[in-house]
Amino acid sequence: MKQIRRVLVEKTDVRQLAHYSLYKMNVLRQVPLPDSIRIPYLREKVQQYMDPRAEFYRDTGRNPYIEDEIGEYWTAKASNGIEIGRGSGGMDVKTVDGKGIDVMCVIMKHNGSNEKSLTQNFSGAGAQLDNLFNERRDVEALSLFCERYKEKIRKAREDNNLTSMYLLAFISTQTDIFVVCFYLDETMIDEVRSGGFVAGRDRNIIANGFIDPSEGNVKLYKSKKRLELRLNRTVLASPYTVQLWTLNQAVAPVAQPLA
């Protein structure tokens, strides 16, 4: 272990090493899109879908948007893979090389996106959750849903013989469509810790260790009986983020993501 750490320090500057170490602490960490996903295909499909609606978006000020089912379909086609989840499983797509992809489509307004449900339970754990919230037992409440999420992911991996798993997000802003990708490290789910109740809102619990706080947040909601992920606008500035389409045709798409 000491030898590995020494090699890392020799080949990586301190800033990069700190960033690497921080990312290793989280379930989700942003990475380049898997090689099996053809970015030109995604750009072509998004353009074909959005161009006829461009006038509507300009005139109304509405955000462009991609529906979840279409995002899943495009991701399967772009990776020469197949759809495996149909919205209810832990993963939506299996790529041609055996990777699992959980697809989400969200709108980015101001500094944050709307939610992506990671896991939900109205019966069983849901009923127990009410008691845990009422007794302010946030650690146990969060653990209950993290265990459920871990089982959901494990089942998806084993049932579909997946080699690794990712979360892929189509993000709509006021003028653009982006796609970002996060590696899902299921071994880190056990390391998620409660950050306590959201200040002034004792019905929501912060889940630390799911994602870098600069990139998003995960919370457990009592009323929804749901663990939810939201992304921060800062993910759009990552060199791994890919612009797929823009209302402003005078602006060319950004370069391909780093290898």
N, C-alpha and C positions, 0 to 999 in steps of 0.2 A: 504494500500500500504506500509506504514512504517513497519507494522508487517511482511509482506511478505519479504521485503528487509532485516529485522533483521534476519529472519529465514535463508535466503540465506547466509548471512554473517556468521552466526553461523555454518552452515553445509558445507561451501565452503571456501577454502583458497582464499586469495586475488588474486593470479595469475589466478585461475580458474574463479573467478567471473569477472575479467577484460576480460578474453577470452569470457565468456558467453555474457557479455554486448556488446562487439564488434560484435559478431555474430548476435545479435538481431537487429543490425542496417542494415543488408544486406538482399537482396531478396533471395540469395542463401547462405546456410551454410552447410558445409560437415557434414554428419551424417552416422551412420552405415546403411548398406543395410536393407531395410524393412524385417521383419521376414518372409514374404510370399515368398521372393525370395530364392530359393534353390541354395546355392553356390556350392554344389557338382555337381548339374546338369550342371551349367555353366562351371565348370572345365572340366567335361567330354566332353561337346560339343566343347569347345575351343581346347582341346587336340586332339579330333578326326579331327578337321578342320585343325589344325596347323601342326601336326606331319608329314603328307605327304609332307608338304611344307618346312620342316625344312632345308633340304639340300639346297634348293634354297636360303633361307634367309642367311644361313651361307656363301655360295659361292659368293653371290652377294652383301652382306652387306645391302640389303634392309630391311627396317623395316617390321616386321610382321604387318598385317592389317586385321581388320574385317569390312566388309561392313555394312552400316547403316541398310539395310533391314534384314540382318542376325542377327545383334544385337537386333533389335526389335523383331524378331521371337523368338530368344532364351529367351529374357526377358519375353515375354508372356508365353512361355512354362515353364520357371523356376518358375513363380509365379502362375501357374495354372490359368492364366488369358486369356485375348483376346487382339488382336490388334485393336485399335480404330482410329488411325490417318492416317496410310498409308503415313507418311511423310509430310502431309499438315496440320494436326491439331495441336492444342496446346499440346496435349499429344499423345503418340504412343501406350501405353499399359494401360489397366485397370486390376489390379491384382484381385485375387480371393476375397480379402477383401476390394475391392473398391478404392484402391489407384491408382492415375494416375502417369505414368512414361513417361517422355520425354527422349528418348534414343539418345545418341550421340556417335560416334566412331571417335577418333582422334589419330594422331601420335604425340608423344612428341619428339621433336628434340631440343638438347641443353637445354635451360631453359624454353621453352614454346611450346604449342601445336598449331596445325592449328586451324581454326575457326569452331565454331558452330553458325549457324544463329538462332537468337531468333525471329526476325520478319523482314519482307521485304515488301517494297511497291514501285512499279514503277509508279503507277498512283495515282492521288489524293495527298496523303501526299508526294509522291516522287517528284512531280512537285513543290509543295510548298517548299520542302526541299532545292532545288537549290537556291531559293530566300533568304531563311533564312541563308544559308551558305554565300551567296554573301554579305549579310548585316551583317554577323558575329553575328547573333542572336542565339547563341549556346543554351541558356536556352530554347527558344521556339522550336528550332529544336529537341532537345532531348526529350522535353515534348511530342511532336507530336508522336514520335515513342514509347515512354513509354506508352502512352495512347493506342496505337494500340496493344502493347504487352499485356497490362492489359486486354483489351477486348478479345483478343485471348485466354488467360488463363481462363478468366471468362466463356467464351462460352464452352470451353472444360470441365470445371468442371460441369457446369449446364447441358449440353447436355448428359453427361455420368454419372451424379450422383456420382461424385468422392468425397471421404471423405477427402483426402489430396493429395498433388502433389509433385513430386520429379523429379530431373534430374539425370539420371544414365549415366555415361560415361565409355565406354570401351577405355582404353588408351594403345596404343602400343609404346614401346620404341625399341631400337636397338635389345634387346634380350628378352623382356618380354611383357606379356599382363596383365594389371591390370583392375580392375573395381572399380569405386568410385561413391559415391552417395551424392547428395545435396538435402536438403529439400528446397522446393520452397515456400516462404512466400509471397503470392500475396498481402497481406496488406501492404507490404513494398515497392511496386513498386512506390507508390506516393511519397516516401521519396528519390527516386533516384535524384541526383543533378548533374549538369554539372561540370566537372572538367576543363572546358575550352578546347580550341583547342590543339591538340598534338603539342608540340614545333617543329617549322619548317615545320609542315604539317597542313596547315589551312583547310584541307579537311576532317579531322577526329576529332571527339569530344569524350572526355573521359566521361564515365558515372560512377560517384561515388555512392557507396551504393548498387551496384548489388552483389558484391562478395568481400570478404576480399582481399585486394591488394596482400597479400602474396600467395594467392591461384589462382589468375587469374585476368582478366580484361575484361571489356565490353566497346566497342567503337561503335560510330555511324559513318558510312562511307558514304560520299556524293556520290561517284561514284557508289557504289554498292546499294545505297538506303537501307542499311541494318544495323541492330543492331546485333553485333557479340560478342560472348564469346570466350575467349581463356583461357586455364588453364596453371598454372605454375607448374614446376616440383616438387615443394614443396608438392603438394597434395599427391604425392606418398609416402611420409614419414609419413603420418597420420596413427594412429592406426586403423582407420576405413577403410583404403584402403586394398583391397584383391588382392593378386597375383593369377592369374588363370592359367598361363602357362609360361614356360621359355625354351629358346633354350639350356641353360646350365642345363642339366638334373642332374648334380651332386649337384645342389642347390635345396633343397626341398622348396615347396611353403610356404609362410609365414603362421602364425597361423590365425585362424578364427578371424574376427573383434570383437572388444569389444561389449558387449551387451549394 
